[in-house]
Amino acid sequence: FVSVPPTGSPSWRLPPLKAEPSILMASFFVRMGLVAQPYRQDERRERPGFMMRQLAMALADGAPANRLKMFARAAIDECGDRLSSKVLTQAANTKALQNAERDLLSLLRQCGMTIPIRSTLLTFGVNKVEIPCLCLKTWWPYLLSSQPSFVLGGFERGPLSKLLLETYWKNMEVIAPDHAIFLNNDRPLDCCVPFFLHLDEGVGQRKKAVLVINAQTMFGQETASRYMDFYSSCRGRTTEDAQMCMSHAMFHASRGSTYTSRFLVSAIAKKNYAKKNDDVFVGLLDLLAEECSSLFESGVEIRGKTYYPVRMGLKGDAPALAKAGFFSRYFGTMRKNKGCCFECMAGFDGYDFEDVSPTASWIDTIGLERPWRPNRVSPLSRIPSQIYKPEGFYKKDPFHVFKQSLGGYFLASSIVVLGCDLGIFTFHAGQSTAVQNVLDRAHEDYDYYMKYEWRGKNNSHLKSFTKETFHFPKVASYPYARFKGGDCMMLLRWLRHLV
């Protein structure tokens, strides 16, 4: 794994990638911006102008490379010297359009519009499936040496980043005292950097399933500015005061650009890890376990100091967690006396999962029994984690828990209750109280709010409210909906404003 360029190396030469993965990785590289010096410092090369940056962004967004080269050629022919530049002229070379993507990616590297890490083409499974990966052992030396603020809450390496990490681990020891880092640990805690892995199966072009694996930072970059605000208004100046300010300042990494908090490991088409290639997925888990364990044990040396990336868990939706953890007890196994939760015994006889009272019978069974069979354990279990609660390694993703599930149930039910039961959208006598007509008037109110009352930057993708969207074909039905995450939050803001 190569992470730091050899002295005097003129450029980074990434191996050519296959079509779909290269588009995904190019998207990540370009959006990270000019963060590298991929050529000799004594060389003077023309920096990319506005036109070249727009071409790069279009390529990152999935535009065909041959079309982009033809567009650049046409722009130069039409505008002549007013637009022409050495870099753009190279981009407009249309002599070998069959290699357009390879040539454009090579030009982006020469212009300094990629980051200096190597992709690795790895082989998995009995069918020898080749998967391009940006390995964690490649990511971490780059992040800690060139972009430490991405993984240290907006701080550079120094006293404040040490305070951040010391405070985090001090608080974490109260929450999870059985974590491996607190047992026989000879690593300085102010050099142990926590992070998550994230799994998600989405859809790509033509609605084909794609599995995306990425690393995710623990701290949002707003942590630094929040700490400075808290500390400046704090009267005390002791170490305890500073740690208290840092505890309050710690912020999640879900705000801001995902290109500075999520770092792509691999993107895999479903045909390459499902059915006859299901051993490919196990191979990927084995790779992640090996890398995370190695980083935890050996760390990464940066300028004579060793930092230890510590993976605190795996985030994802319920199917991804079940697949990665080899769960034998999760929502997909919900049937009579089988159990439906990987954290407790809910679903078994005597432990009703529908009981959500403070004294529910399943509460005392949390962590009582492992959710996997003893003879079939996930490779991820090799990663140092909580000793007495290893299933705590698998973290429920707030996005899927609320925006993609509970939020949709709550919103659909609330709109139906307000409109159909309470008549809040029936403004005068004689208006139709048919469900669809009520939903139409509700959407008109929501649309008015978005256009004239909402002062934020968010947009809505909802063109209408329908009985089909709300899964409400008849009055006796239980309404629910699955909105986009952004639409879910906008609907919540609208309802709050409405009531």
N, C-alpha and C positions, 0 to 999 in steps of 0.2 A: 504494500500500500504506500503510494507516494503522496506526501502531503506538503513538502517544502521543496521548492525548485532548487536544483544544484546551482552553485555559484557560476555566474556567467552564462547560464542557459538562455538562449535568445528568445524562446517562447515556449508556451505550453502546447503540446501536441496531443490533444485528446483523441483516442481511437475513434474511427467513424462509427456512428450509431445507426441502428435501424430506424426506419421512418417514424413510427409513432412515438417510441421512447425519446428519440432525439428532439421532437417537437416539444415534449413535456420538459425535458431538461433544458432546452434552449430557452423556454419560457422562464424557467427559474433563473438561469444565468443572466439573461438580459435585464430582467426586472431588478436584479440586485444592483445594477448600475456599474459604474467604473470603479471597481474595488481592487484592481490588480495592476501590476506593472509587468505585462507579459513579454516585454522586449527590453533590450539593453538600455540603461539609462543614458548612455552617451549617444544613442540614436535619436534623431529628431524625425518624428513621423507626424503626418497630418492627423489631427484629431477628428473624429467623426462629427459632421455637422448635423443640422436639424433633419435634413432629408434622410440621412443614413440612420439616425436614431429612430425615425418613423418606420423605416423599412425593418429595422431590428424588432421593434415592438409588434409590427404586423406579423413577422415570422413567429414571434413568441406566442401570438394569439392564434396561431394555426393557419395563417394564410399560406397557400402553396408557394414554395420558393421560386419555381420557374415563372409564375405570374409576377412576382415581385421584381425579378430581374428584368422581365419585359417592360414592366411599368417604369423602372429606373431608366431603361434604354430610351423609352418614348419621351420621358421627361427631359432627358439631356438633349435629344434630337430636337425637341420643340423649343426649349429655353436656351440652348447653346451655352456660351461661356458664362452667362449669368448664374447658372445652376451647377455647371460642371466642376468637379473636384477630383483629385486623384483617387480617393477612397470610393466615391460614388461611381466613378468610371469603372473601377474594378467590379463593383456590385452590378453594373449594367452590362457586363460581358455575357452575351447570350450565345456564345459559340458552343457550349456544352450544357444545354438545358437539362439533359438527363442526370447531370450531377449538380444541379442547381443548389440543392440543400447543403450538400457537402461543401461546395465552394463558398456559400454565404456564411456558414458556420466557421469555416477557416478564416474568412475575412473578419468576422466578429472577434475572433481570438487575436488577430493581428492588431485590431483597433483598440484592444483593451476592454472589450465589452463582455468578457466572460470572467469567471472566477477561477483561481488557480488550483483546482482539484481535478483529479482523474476519475473518470468512470471506469469501472471494471466489468468485463464481460465474464460472468460466472456460469458454470454448468451445473444443473441440478437434475436429479431423478434418473431413473433407468433409461428414459428416452433421450437423455442428454439435451435437455432444454436449456438454451442460452438466455440468460437474463442480465441486462445491463443494470449495474448497481452503483450508487454513490455511497461507499461504505462509511460507517461511523468512524472508523480509524482514519479515514481521509478527511472527514468533516471537522472533527474536533481540533486537530492541530491548526487548521486554517481559522476556525472561529475564535479560538483562544489567542492566536497570535495576531490576526488581522482585524477581527471584528468582535472583540471581547464584550462590547456593550450589548450585543445581540443576546448573549447568554447570561449576562450579569446585571440584568435589570436596568440597562442604560448607563451603568458605571464602567469606567475603564479599569484595568487591573491596578490595584492600589489599596490604600487603607479603607476606602468606603466599600469596595467590593468585598474585602475581608470582613467588614462589619456586617454586610448583607448576608454572607454565607454563615458566619458565626451565629447570627440571630436566627436564621432559618433553622439551623440544626439544633439550636437550643430549644426552639419551639417544637420542632419535630420529635425531639426526644420525649417530650411530654405526651405526644399523640401516639407515637409508635416506638416505645422503648426497646422492643424486641427486634428492631431492624438491625441487619448485619453490620451496619456502619458503626453502631454503638457497642458492639461486642468484639472485644479483642482488636480494637482498631488502633493502628499506629499512624494513621494518616491525619495530618492537621485538618480540622474541620473547615478552616477558612480557605482551604484549597479544594474542597469537595463540591463540585458543581452539579446540582440536581437537574434532571430533565426527564421527559416522558417519551415514549414511543406511541405512535398513533396509527391505527389501521382503519381503513374505510374502503368499502367496495361501492364505487359509483358507476356511472355510465359514461362512455366516451362517444366517439363518432358512431353514428348509426345505432345508437342505443345499446352498444355492446358493453358488457360489464368489464370494469377495470379495477384492479386492486391497487391502492396507493398506500405505500408505507413511508412514513416520515418521522423524523425526530422533532420534538416540540420543546421549546424553552419553558422553564418553570416561571420565570419572572417577566412581566411586561416591561417595556422600556420606560413607561411612565413612572416606574418605581423611583428612579433617580430624582426626577423633578418633584415628586410628591415628598420624598425624604427631605429635600432642601426646604420645601415649604414648611413641613412639620418642625424641622429642627430650628429654623429661623424664628418660629413663634414659640419655641419651648424655652422656659425660663432656666431649667437646669442644664448643666454641661457635663454631667458625669457619664460614665460608660453605660450605666443603666438607663439614663435618659436617652442616650443615642440609640440604644437597642430598642427602647420603647417606640421611639420615632420611626425606626426602621421597620418594626413589626406593623405599625399602622400604615406605613408607606407601601409595603409589598402589594403589588398589583398583578392581576392575571394577564396572560399573554393573548387574550382573545380580542384585543382592540388594536387597531393599526394594521399596517400591511402584513399579510401572512408571509410575505417573502423575507421578513426579518425575524420570524418566530417559528416557521416550519421549514425544515430542511429535508428535501426529498432524498429518500433512500432508493426507492424503486417504484416503477409503475408497470403492472403486469396485466396483459390481456387474460381474460378468464380461461380461454382455451389452453393457456400455458400452465395453469395450476389446478384445473378441475378434471374430474373423471379420470382418464387414464394417466393424467399428469398430477394426481393429487399428492404424490411424493415430493413434488417441487415445492409446495407450500411448507411441508415439514422441513425441507432443506433450507428454506429461507428462515424459518424460525430457529433452526440450528445455527445458522450464520449469525443472526441477531444475538442469540444467547452467548455464542463464543466471543463476539465483539464486545458486548456489554460487560461480560465477566473479565475480559482482558483489560478493558479501560478501567474497571473498578480496581483490579489488582495492580496493574502496572502504571496506569495513568498516562499523561501526555506531558512531556518536558517542554517548557517554553522559557527560553532565556535563563536556563539554569534552575528553574523552579518547576516542580511537578504538580500538575493539576489532575484531579481524579473525577471524571464524569461519572455520576451515580444515577442510574436509571431508577426512578421511583415508581414506575408502573407503566402499564399498557392501557391506553385510552381507545375507545371505539364504541360502535353501537353493539347491541346485544348479540346479533349473529356473529360479528367479527370476534368478540371476546370468547364466545362459545367455541368457535372454530380454532382460535389460537390457544385456548386453555385446555382443549380436549375435554370439555365439560360433558358429564353424563347427566347433569341436572341443571336445566335452564328452561326458558319459556317454551322452547321447541319440544320439550318432553312432557308438557303439561297434559296429564291424563290421570285417571283414578289411581291414587296412592303412588304417584311417581315423582312428585316434587317439580317445582317450576322456578326455583331460585338458586343461584350458585352460591349465595351467601348464607342461606338459612334453610330450614326444612319446610318452608311454606309449600302447600300443595299435597303433602302427605296426610294421611288420615289423622285427624285431631289437630291439624295445623292449617286452618282455612286461610288461603292467601287473600280472600276478600275482606278479611278482618283487618281494618286499619286503625283500630282503637289503640290508645296508649298502653293497654294491657293485653294486646294480641298474644296468642299462645306461641307464635313463631318467634317472638323477640328473644326469648331465652335460648333459642337454638342457633343464633348467629355464630358462625365459626365452629359449630359443634362437629361437623363432618365435612370432609373435603368433597368438592364437586366433581372429582375425577376418579376413575378406577385406579387402584394401586398398580395394575399392570399396564396402564396406558397413561403416562404422564407427559405433559408437554415439555419440549426442550427448554422453554422459557423458565421452567422451574429451577434450572441450574443457575439463574441469575441471582446474586445475593439480594435477599429481600427480608420480609418479616419472618421470623423463625416460627412463631406460634400461630400466625394467621397468613399463610402463603397465598390464599385466595384474595387477600387484600391488595395484591399486586395488580389485579385487574380492575380498572377504574371505569365507572360509568361516565359516558360523555354527556355533559350538560346540554349540548346542542341537540342530541337525539332524545335525551330524557324529556326535555321541555318543548323546544321549538318544533320538533318533529313528532311529538306524541301528546304529552299532557296539555301543552299549549293549544293544540288543535281541538282537543276535546273541550277544554274550558271555553275557548272562543266561540265555537259553533253552538254550544249549549247556551252561553250567555246571550248571543245575538238572537237565538230562537226564543228564549225566555223573555227578553226585553221587547222583542217585536211581536211575537205571537201571543204570549200570555199577558204581558203588561200593557201592550198596545202603545209603546213609546213612539213607534214610527207611524201610527195612525193619527194624523194631525187634525182631522175634522170628521164629523159624522158623514156617512155616505161613502167614505173611501173603502175600497175592497179590503177585506181581511183575509183573502186567500193567501196561503203561505208564500207563493212565489211573488205576489204583488208586495207583500210586506218586506220580503228580502230585497226586492228592487228598490224600494224606498230607503231601506237601510244602507244599501250600497250608494245611493245618491248622497246620503248624509256623509258617508265615509269619503266619497270622492270630493265633496265640498271641503271637508276637513283637510284633505291632502293638498288641495289647490290653494286654499285661502287662509287656513288657520294654522297649519303645521309650518314651523319655521326652520326645520332641520333640512339636511341634504338628502335624506333617504327618499327613494322613490317607491311606488307601489306597482306590483305586477298584476293586481287583481282587477279584472275588467268587469266582473259581475259577481253577485252572490246567487247561487242557484241551489235548488233542492238536491241536485246531483253532487255538487261540491260539498254540501253539508251532510250528505248521506241521510237525507230526511224525506223519504218518499211518502210517509204518512205520519199523522200526528202521534201515533203510538211508537214511532221509531225513536232511537236514541241518537241525536245528532253528533257528528264528529267530522273533522276535516284535517287535511294534511297540507298546510301552507308552506311556502318557502320560509326560511328562517327570518329573513328581513320583513316579510309581510306579516308574520306572526307578531313580531315586536311592534310594528306599526298599528296593527289592529288593537293591541293592548293599549297603546297610547291613545288611540281614538276612543276606546271604551272608557278609559280613565277620564278623558276630556268630556265625554258625553255625560257621565254620571256625576 
